Amino acid sequence: MTEYIDLKTPLNDSTIEKLKAGDKVRISGVLYTARDAAHKRLIEMIESGKDLPFDVKGQLLYYVGPTPAKPGQVIGSAGPTTSYRMDTYTPTLIKMGLKGTIGKGGRSNEVLEAMKRYKAVYFAAVGGAAALIAKTIKRVEIIAFEDLGTEAIRKMEVESFPAIVVNDTKGGDLYNIGREKYKMPY
């Protein structure tokens, strides 16, 4: 049986520093959603001195554009979006206290360096399990940029949301570990 580390948001430095690349986690609490267009607006707000629609300190951002909810559901499928599309914006948010992001795919060196310097982690969610992930989402509320539709910022309450630590605060990288494990000896 797989061992999971249970996390409750918001997160702090001591919790984040204990996580290692490859750890499997179940997240409960609040996640915020944001994709490219929302990230661009957040950075524009920061640059113009405006308050953000939520305090990023200790929070996790899930890169997702959920589908509409079917009757009786709080949300439709909610699989992760490719993370590198947010890499231009992510270091600024991490510097402001964001403790982690959830998506799929690798991250840029700038994001990895920001995670080490300011203590944040990157989690992967399984894209093929979008419908199952949606079952861990208990409540959803649009809190900003409703005009962006599926890319609006949402506050989601989750219970036992499954993810894997890809990048930790010490530079551990699950993708590199995996490649090394299966590298041919010649």
Secondary structure, 3 states (H helix, E strand, C coil): CCCCEEEECCCCHHHHHHCCCCCEEEEEEEEEECCHHHHHHHHHHHHCCCCCCCCCCCCEEECECCCCCCCCCCCCCCCECEHHHHCCCHHHHHHCCCCEEEEECCCCHHHHHHHHHHCCEEEECCHHHHHHHHCCEEEEEEEECHHHHHHCEEEEEEEEEEEEEEECCCCCEHHHHHHHHCCCCC
